[in-house]
Amino acid sequence: MKISSFRFKNIFLVLLVAGSVTLTACSPPAIKLSCEFQEVSNDLVPDTEVVVVIAPSDKFINFQSAIAAAQPKLKEILGESQSKLSIVLADGSPRLIVNRIVDTAGSLTESGRNQQMKDVLAVIDRINRCATGSGENGFAVTDESDFLDAIQRGSAIFSADSSNKQLVILGNGLQTAGSFNFKNGLPGDQQAVDAAIDQLKANNSLGSLVGVTVTWIGLGQTRVGEQQVLDENARTRLLNFWKKLIDSAGGNSDGVVAGSIGEGATATGGITTSVVPFVVTSVCIEPITVRSEDGFEFKGDSAEFKNRQLATSTATKIASQLNSANCTQGITITGYVASGGSAAGCARVAGFGTDLSLARANAFKGLLVAAGVTIKIEPMAGGLGGVDDCENGDGVEELMKQNRIAKITARQ
């Protein structure tokens, strides 16, 4: 029997549509994001307690980069023990989202511990997506960010009997709500920083961090196009503010460093926050970078110059600049170090090289003083430099040289 061309085309179309419907019916439904989190019993007091404060704002960099940067530190803290993990969201009205036990005890295999760590990172990522989602795929958040209240809520979670209290903060530290905020700009100088902390203390708004070690990941880092990138002076003021606050509350601020995340891909979305303004003020000198070829190079893991004569010559030239620049407020010299190809350095663990970078800044300060600089010189620890100087877990010398530097800036 002969089928006409017209009838054949119509049969084909019917079969095609039927097949399409069948395929559509068989497609897996979209998985709804679950924003409900179970809590553990409050009477559990493991040796290690970890509170993670997250602030995935629209002015922060890609939050996935922050989570990746936090992984080595969290793995180090959790170690091989039973720990209690709490996660606090630092929006405009901070609250505890998660309380759970993470068991990485010695009885687990390495693959088991790795799975526990993946679960921890997945929970942090899920909270981020719930906080930055909308409609059914998220939960209600309050605009702005209140780091101080989030830190206080986190510190209240720690048990008095805990022997290891760790607070890890993921965010840029640009507080735009709460007991104080930076909506009108950052503190102008160290005196303004001290005055702000004293006022918080007088108002009983400081809280207590006694016995708590603080690690801050992403301090001062902003999303290009959403927030003016903080210059060196602004980042220094922000760093000084939070270190002073943590120290004044009794905490250990050694792990609070500025800019510890490789920025990675740009992103959109996040908790809506205000832009923090700051004016790039005229300074007595433009920032000066002292590099390894200028003599800022040291023997091994020490603050002993490899070529002291070259370093001294560079310090003498800079001293001449400073003495003619009238920097009455003084200068800051911030030291930085390379990864050295170490596991912690290549993983860009927050706080890596803090002590060594401070010691090297002090060493160069000594040369400036010997060269006749009489204004105040404040040495600071920059920790690991901003260049990713490793490939496949090994340090690359040409890249590491870019991290062995000191930056000299005018104090405001």
Secondary structure, DSSP 4 states (H G I P E B T S, - for coil): -PPPHHHHHHHHHHHHHHHHHHHHHHSPPPPPPP----B--TT---SEEEEEEE--BTTS--HHHHHHHHHHHHHHHHTTSEEEEEEEE-SSS-EEEEEEEEE--TTS-HHHHHHHHHHHHHHHHHHHHHHH--GGGS----SS--HHHHHHHHHTTS-TT-SEEEEEEES-----SSSS--TT---SSHHHHHHHHHHHHHTT-S---TTEEEEEEEET---TTTSPPP-HHHHHHHHHHHHHHHHHTT-EEEEEEE--S---S-----B------------SS--EEE-GGGT--BSTTSS-BSSHHHHHHHHHHHHHHHHHHT-TT-EEEEEEE--TT-HHHHTT-TTTTHHHHHHHHHHHHHHHHHTT--S-EEEEEEEE-SS--EETTEE-HHHHHTTS-EEEEE--
